Amino acid sequence: MSLDAFREAIAEAARLIAQPPFEVNDVERAEGQEYLAGSIRSAIQMAFDYDLEHPVLINPTHQYSRQGLDNPDAIYLNAYLTEGASYVVSGRRGTTADLSFQIMSGTYSDAGAPDTVVAFDDRELDVGDDGVFEWRFGPELGLEKGATLIVREVYSDWNAEERGTMRIQRLDTAGQPKAAPTLASVDKRYGVAAKLLTGRIKTWFAFPEWFTYQEPVNTLTTPAVTPGGLTSQLSSIGHYSLAPDEAMVVSVPAADVAYQAIQIGSTWYLSTDYEHHQTSLTRSQAHVDDDGRLRYVISERDPGVANWLECLGHQRGVMMLRWQRLAAPLAEPGLPRCEVVPFDSLAARADLDPQRITPEQYAARIADRQTGIARRMIS
């Protein structure tokens, strides 16, 4: 039975997490166990919500089920597609910073990223004054079985912007009843869940090795289209390694875009706790200096500045900057700068003086984050 296969997949996934291809400390080992639990949850959800005849938009990635350096500012929705079918995606546009659509020829795997069939944002849709829109597509895209729709709704201001509504319908099966489950169909879904579970963990072990860790440590790349990701987004990637008495200052201009953000993540290639800690910042959440630059401090200890990104016990981790809905190409001075400095030197840096804050002010920032996540209800 495939339920047995799923039990075996859980055991294999547990072995992979217990012996990852990198060193982990006690904090990271515990995070690995949470990662395993979230992966089991997501595998079951994706396998049992999977329906090619009557597809639905599934939310498989959130603060309790992280993967692939998931963006703290995004709500992710996925649907499986198939060949020969016609679809409509419809809804009401919210006030979030970006709403984008991408169809990929398959799913990510440890063999590589699938090809992008189409990718665009809502500026290419006819959105009414009331926010209502629809997008129809089908065989003209040359879809094959296994194609995946990914919708990303991205916030800049967590506490001001409002989420929209959305659904997908397969037009050539509309009105037809869904078949009742059978022992064979349920058994098949457990088999799908087994493949999804181990495949997910192997994929995100491999992905950063292809891209992020190829770069020199404590650097960020020139902004470019995200490898294997959304083609309407630019990103800058890197990884850091800091001693307890060190910090990194990252400086980048505030760009002419609807959405600009930075995040740091763990060696598992996951976002870290962005709800109760400040491990990411959008431009709306960050302090922007009078010279138009954003200056972030990555460190374990609190430097007393608004743009502190908390390491949370990760001496090593990954970094990513994102830009979406660019009004113009990023200028050459837009390249991110990284500077590793002694932590104790931060108190004397004049360029950080405009964003000095008290512990009470920082606690208020965290309270705002908690409220923002509760408003989105992304789990």
C-alpha positions as CSV (number, residue, x, y, z in Angstrom):
1,M,0.0,0.0,0.0
2,S,1.1,3.6,-0.7
3,L,0.4,4.5,2.9
4,D,3.4,2.2,3.7
5,A,5.4,4.1,1.1
6,F,4.5,7.4,2.8
7,R,5.7,6.0,6.1
8,E,8.9,5.0,4.5
9,A,9.2,8.5,2.9
10,I,8.8,10.0,6.3
11,A,11.6,7.8,7.6
12,E,13.8,8.7,4.7
13,A,13.1,12.4,5.1
14,A,13.9,12.2,8.8
15,R,17.3,10.6,7.9
16,L,18.0,13.4,5.4
17,I,17.2,16.0,8.0
18,A,19.3,14.2,10.6
19,Q,22.3,14.1,8.3
20,P,22.2,17.2,6.1
21,P,25.1,17.9,3.6
22,F,26.3,20.8,5.9
23,E,27.1,21.4,9.5
24,V,24.3,22.4,11.8
25,N,24.3,23.7,15.4
26,D,21.6,22.8,18.0
27,V,19.4,25.7,16.9
28,E,19.5,24.6,13.3
29,R,19.0,21.0,14.2
30,A,15.8,21.9,16.0
31,E,14.7,24.0,13.0
32,G,15.4,21.0,10.8
33,Q,12.8,19.0,12.8
34,E,10.3,21.8,12.3
35,Y,11.2,21.8,8.6
36,L,10.4,18.1,8.5
37,A,7.0,18.6,10.1
38,G,6.1,21.4,7.7
39,S,7.2,19.3,4.8
40,I,5.0,16.4,5.9
41,R,2.1,18.8,6.2
42,S,2.7,20.3,2.8
43,A,3.2,16.9,1.1
44,I,-0.2,15.7,2.4
45,Q,-1.9,18.9,1.5
46,M,-0.5,19.0,-2.1
47,A,-1.3,15.3,-2.7
48,F,-4.8,15.4,-1.4
49,D,-5.8,18.8,-2.8
50,Y,-4.4,17.7,-6.2
51,D,-7.1,17.6,-8.8
52,L,-6.6,17.9,-12.5
53,E,-10.3,17.7,-13.3
54,H,-11.3,20.4,-10.8
55,P,-8.1,22.3,-9.8
56,V,-7.9,24.6,-6.8
57,L,-5.4,27.2,-5.7
58,I,-3.4,25.7,-2.8
59,N,-1.4,27.7,-0.3
60,P,1.4,25.2,0.5
61,T,4.1,27.6,1.7
62,H,3.8,29.8,4.8
63,Q,5.3,30.3,8.2
64,Y,4.5,26.8,9.3
65,S,5.6,25.1,6.1
66,R,8.7,26.8,4.7
67,Q,10.7,25.9,1.6
68,G,13.0,27.4,-1.0
69,L,13.9,30.6,0.9
70,D,10.2,31.5,0.9
71,N,9.5,35.2,0.7
72,P,8.1,36.5,4.1
73,D,6.1,39.1,2.2
74,A,4.4,36.7,-0.2
75,I,1.3,34.6,-0.3
76,Y,1.9,31.7,-2.6
77,L,-0.9,29.9,-4.4
78,N,-0.3,26.8,-6.6
79,A,-2.5,24.8,-9.0
80,Y,-1.7,21.8,-11.1
81,L,-2.5,22.0,-14.8
82,T,-2.8,19.5,-17.7
83,E,-2.6,19.3,-21.4
84,G,-5.6,20.2,-23.6
85,A,-7.6,21.9,-20.9
86,S,-8.9,25.5,-20.7
87,Y,-8.8,27.6,-17.6
88,V,-10.0,30.9,-16.1
89,V,-8.3,32.6,-13.1
90,S,-10.5,35.3,-11.7
91,G,-10.8,37.4,-8.7
92,R,-10.6,40.9,-7.2
93,R,-7.3,42.7,-7.0
94,G,-6.3,43.8,-3.5
95,T,-4.0,46.7,-2.7
96,T,-0.8,44.6,-2.3
97,A,2.4,45.8,-3.9
98,D,2.5,43.1,-6.5
99,L,0.4,40.3,-7.9
100,S,2.2,38.0,-10.4
101,F,1.5,34.9,-12.3
102,Q,3.8,32.2,-13.5
103,I,3.3,28.9,-15.3
104,M,6.1,26.4,-15.2
105,S,6.5,23.2,-17.2
106,G,6.8,21.1,-14.1
107,T,8.0,21.5,-10.5
108,Y,11.3,22.1,-8.9
109,S,13.4,19.0,-8.3
110,D,17.0,18.1,-7.3
111,A,17.6,17.6,-11.1
112,G,16.9,21.3,-11.8
113,A,14.3,24.0,-12.2
114,P,11.5,23.6,-14.8
115,D,11.1,26.0,-17.7
116,T,8.9,29.0,-17.4
117,V,6.0,28.9,-19.9
118,V,4.7,32.4,-19.2
119,A,5.2,34.9,-16.4
120,F,3.7,38.4,-15.9
121,D,2.1,40.7,-13.4
122,D,-1.3,42.1,-13.2
123,R,-0.4,45.2,-15.2
124,E,-0.9,42.9,-18.2
125,L,-4.5,42.1,-17.2
126,D,-7.6,44.2,-17.7
127,V,-8.4,45.1,-14.1
128,G,-11.6,47.0,-13.6
129,D,-12.1,50.0,-11.4
130,D,-13.6,47.7,-8.8
131,G,-10.5,45.4,-9.0
132,V,-12.2,42.6,-10.7
133,F,-10.2,40.7,-13.3
134,E,-9.9,37.4,-15.2
135,W,-7.3,35.6,-17.2
136,R,-8.3,32.9,-19.6
137,F,-5.7,30.4,-21.1
138,G,-5.5,26.9,-22.4
139,P,-4.1,24.8,-25.2
140,E,-2.5,27.8,-26.9
141,L,0.2,27.8,-24.2
142,G,1.2,24.2,-25.2
143,L,0.7,23.0,-21.6
144,E,1.6,19.4,-20.7
145,K,0.5,17.3,-17.8
146,G,2.6,18.3,-14.8
147,A,2.5,22.1,-15.6
148,T,2.1,24.2,-12.5
149,L,0.5,27.6,-12.0
150,I,2.2,29.8,-9.3
151,V,0.5,33.0,-8.1
152,R,2.4,35.3,-5.8
153,E,0.6,38.2,-3.9
154,V,3.3,40.3,-2.4
155,Y,3.0,42.9,0.4
156,S,5.2,45.9,1.0
157,D,3.3,47.3,4.0
158,W,2.0,44.4,6.0
159,N,-0.4,46.5,8.0
160,A,-1.9,48.8,5.3
161,E,-2.3,46.7,2.2
162,E,-5.3,44.4,1.7
163,R,-5.3,40.9,0.2
164,G,-7.4,40.2,-2.9
165,T,-9.5,37.2,-3.7
166,M,-8.9,34.6,-6.4
167,R,-10.0,31.3,-7.8
168,I,-9.2,29.0,-10.7
169,Q,-11.7,27.0,-12.7
170,R,-11.1,24.4,-15.5
171,L,-13.7,25.4,-18.1
172,D,-14.1,22.2,-19.9
173,T,-15.0,20.3,-16.7
174,A,-17.2,23.0,-15.1
175,G,-20.5,21.7,-13.9
176,Q,-19.3,18.1,-13.8
177,P,-19.4,16.4,-10.4
178,K,-16.2,15.2,-8.8
179,A,-15.8,11.5,-8.6
180,A,-16.2,9.8,-5.2
181,P,-12.9,8.6,-3.7
182,T,-11.9,5.0,-4.0
183,L,-9.4,2.9,-2.1
184,A,-7.2,3.0,-5.2
185,S,-7.4,6.8,-5.6
186,V,-6.6,7.4,-2.0
187,D,-3.8,4.9,-2.2
188,K,-2.4,6.8,-5.2
189,R,-2.5,10.1,-3.3
190,Y,-0.4,8.6,-0.5
191,G,2.1,7.6,-3.1
192,V,2.2,11.1,-4.5
193,A,2.7,12.5,-1.0
194,A,5.6,10.1,-0.5
195,K,7.4,11.4,-3.7
196,L,6.6,15.0,-2.8
197,L,8.1,14.7,0.7
198,T,11.5,13.3,-0.1
199,G,11.7,15.3,-3.4
200,R,11.1,18.6,-1.6
201,I,13.9,18.1,0.9
202,K,16.4,16.9,-1.8
203,T,15.5,19.8,-4.0
204,W,16.2,22.5,-1.5
205,F,19.5,20.8,-0.5
206,A,20.5,21.0,-4.1
207,F,19.2,24.4,-5.2
208,P,21.4,26.7,-3.2
209,E,24.5,24.7,-4.2
210,W,23.7,25.5,-7.8
211,F,23.4,29.2,-7.3
212,T,23.9,30.8,-3.8
213,Y,27.0,28.9,-2.6
214,Q,28.8,29.4,-5.9
215,E,29.3,33.0,-4.9
216,P,32.1,34.2,-2.6
217,V,31.0,34.4,1.0
218,N,29.8,37.7,2.5
219,T,28.9,39.1,-1.0
220,L,25.7,39.8,-2.9
221,T,25.4,39.3,-6.7
222,T,24.5,41.9,-9.3
223,P,20.7,42.1,-9.5
224,A,19.4,39.8,-12.1
225,V,16.4,37.7,-13.0
226,T,15.9,35.2,-10.2
227,P,17.5,31.8,-11.1
228,G,14.7,29.3,-11.7
229,G,12.1,31.8,-10.4
230,L,9.8,34.6,-11.4
231,T,11.0,36.3,-14.6
232,S,9.4,39.6,-13.7
233,Q,11.5,39.9,-10.5
234,L,15.1,40.9,-10.1
235,S,17.1,39.5,-7.2
236,S,20.5,39.6,-5.6
237,I,21.7,36.5,-3.8
238,G,24.5,35.6,-1.4
239,H,25.5,33.9,1.8
240,Y,27.1,35.1,5.0
241,S,29.4,33.8,7.6
242,L,29.9,35.9,10.7
243,A,31.8,35.4,13.9
244,P,29.9,36.3,17.1
245,D,31.9,39.6,17.4
246,E,31.2,40.5,13.7
247,A,28.4,42.2,11.8
248,M,27.7,42.9,8.2
249,V,26.5,46.2,6.9
250,V,24.5,45.9,3.6
251,S,23.9,49.2,1.7
252,V,21.6,49.5,-1.4
253,P,19.7,52.5,-2.9
254,A,16.0,52.7,-2.5
255,A,14.8,52.0,-6.1
256,D,11.9,53.3,-8.1
257,V,9.8,50.1,-7.6
258,A,6.6,49.1,-6.0
259,Y,8.4,46.4,-4.0
260,Q,11.9,46.2,-2.7
261,A,13.0,43.9,0.2
262,I,15.8,42.0,1.9
263,Q,15.7,38.8,3.9
264,I,18.2,36.4,5.5
265,G,17.6,32.7,5.9
266,S,19.1,29.6,7.4
267,T,21.4,27.0,6.0
268,W,18.3,24.9,5.3
269,Y,17.5,27.5,2.6
270,L,14.4,28.5,4.5
271,S,13.1,31.8,5.8
272,T,13.7,32.2,9.6
273,D,11.1,33.4,12.0
274,Y,9.8,36.6,10.4
275,E,6.8,37.0,12.6
276,H,8.3,37.4,16.0
277,H,11.8,38.6,14.8
278,Q,13.0,41.0,12.2
279,T,14.7,38.7,9.7
280,S,13.3,40.6,6.7
281,L,12.5,44.1,5.7
282,T,10.5,45.7,2.9
283,R,11.3,49.3,1.9
284,S,8.0,50.3,3.6
285,Q,9.2,48.7,6.9
286,A,12.8,49.9,6.7
287,H,14.4,53.2,7.5
288,V,15.6,55.1,4.4
289,D,18.5,57.5,4.8
290,D,18.4,61.1,3.5
291,D,20.8,60.1,0.8
292,G,18.3,57.6,-0.6
293,R,20.1,54.5,0.6
294,L,18.9,51.6,2.8
295,R,21.5,50.4,5.3
296,Y,20.9,47.1,7.0
297,V,22.9,45.5,9.8
298,I,23.1,41.7,9.9
299,S,24.2,40.5,13.4
300,E,23.5,38.2,16.2
301,R,23.5,40.9,18.9
302,D,21.2,44.0,18.8
303,P,23.0,47.0,17.3
304,G,20.2,49.4,18.3
305,V,19.2,50.3,14.8
306,A,15.9,50.1,13.0
307,N,17.2,48.1,10.1
308,W,18.7,45.2,12.2
309,L,18.3,41.7,10.6
310,E,18.5,39.1,13.4
311,C,20.7,36.1,12.8
312,L,18.8,34.0,15.5
313,G,21.7,31.8,16.3
314,H,22.8,31.2,12.6
315,Q,26.5,32.0,12.3
316,R,26.1,31.1,8.6
317,G,23.1,31.8,6.4
318,V,21.7,33.0,3.1
319,M,20.7,36.4,1.9
320,M,18.4,37.7,-0.8
321,L,17.3,41.1,-2.1
322,R,14.2,41.4,-4.4
323,W,12.8,44.1,-6.7
324,Q,9.4,43.8,-8.3
325,R,7.5,46.0,-10.7
326,L,10.5,48.1,-11.8
327,A,9.6,51.4,-13.4
328,A,13.1,51.6,-14.9
329,P,16.3,49.5,-15.0
330,L,18.3,49.6,-11.8
331,A,21.2,52.0,-12.1
332,E,24.8,50.8,-11.7
333,P,25.0,52.5,-8.2
334,G,22.2,50.2,-7.2
335,L,24.6,47.3,-6.7
336,P,24.4,46.1,-3.1
337,R,27.5,46.7,-1.0
338,C,28.5,44.3,1.8
339,E,30.9,45.2,4.6
340,V,32.0,42.9,7.4
341,V,33.0,44.9,10.5
342,P,33.6,44.4,14.2
343,F,30.3,44.5,16.0
344,D,31.7,47.0,18.5
345,S,32.5,49.4,15.7
346,L,28.8,49.9,14.9
347,A,28.1,52.3,17.8
348,A,30.6,54.8,16.3
349,R,29.3,54.7,12.7
350,A,27.8,58.1,11.7
351,D,26.0,56.5,8.7
352,L,23.9,54.5,11.2
353,D,23.0,57.4,13.5
354,P,19.8,58.4,11.7
355,Q,18.2,55.0,12.5
356,R,19.2,54.6,16.1
357,I,16.3,53.3,18.2
358,T,15.6,52.2,21.7
359,P,14.7,48.6,22.8
360,E,11.1,49.8,23.4
361,Q,10.9,51.2,19.8
362,Y,12.3,47.9,18.5
363,A,9.7,45.9,20.5
364,A,7.0,48.1,18.8
365,R,8.3,47.1,15.4
366,I,8.0,43.4,16.4
367,A,4.4,44.0,17.6
368,D,3.6,45.5,14.2
369,R,5.1,42.4,12.4
370,Q,2.9,40.1,14.6
371,T,-0.2,42.1,13.7
372,G,0.8,42.1,10.0
373,I,1.1,38.3,9.9
374,A,-2.2,37.8,11.8
375,R,-3.9,40.1,9.2
376,R,-2.7,38.0,6.3
377,M,-3.6,34.6,7.9
378,I,-1.3,33.0,5.4
379,S,-1.2,29.6,7.2
